[in-house]
Amino acid sequence: MNSEVEVPSRLAQEIGKKEPFLLAEQEAFLNLQRTAQALEADFKALFRRHGLSLTTYNLLRILRGHRPSGVRCNTIREQLVVRVPDVTRLVDRLIDCGLVERQADPVDARAVLVHITRKGLRLLERLDEPVMSLHRKQLAHMSPEQLDTLSQLLQTARTPLE
């Protein structure tokens, strides 16, 4: 007779689950969600203080990377880390804040390119060090090898979904 009692995982304990997870995939998924939420919280607070969200910050970074040529909204949509359906609305919001602008595409008169403004660049420059500092602080307990392994595992998990 096996009298061993399976100890719930750390995640199961955190969320008050009394029985083991039925699927390892379920536990992994919930761990991803819980971890992402914990890591995002500091970034959301930082960006909120500057009138941004995670997505609008990402959009500004994309535009900085496409300087000086600018970029079309469909390219922004493809390059966003977390894809959203209405990039045009996000661009409009950033235009209202003076952080980006639209200009006619000199090659295709039917197209419009989105450019980051000087004000947008200055905002990103002010955020560069705090963002890097948060990255270092949040994952300082992990070795470079662990971080590399984590990145590889996350890419492997995401591959069939893309």
Secondary structure, 3 states (H helix, E strand, C coil): CCCCCCCCCHHHHHCCCCCCCCCHHHHHHHHHHHHHHHHHHHHHHHHHCCCCCHHHHHHHHHHHHCCCCCECHHHHHHHCCCCCCCHHHHHHHHHHCCCEEEEECCCCCCCEEEEECHHHHHHHHHHHHHHHHHHHHHCCCCCHHHHHHHHHHHHHHHHHHC
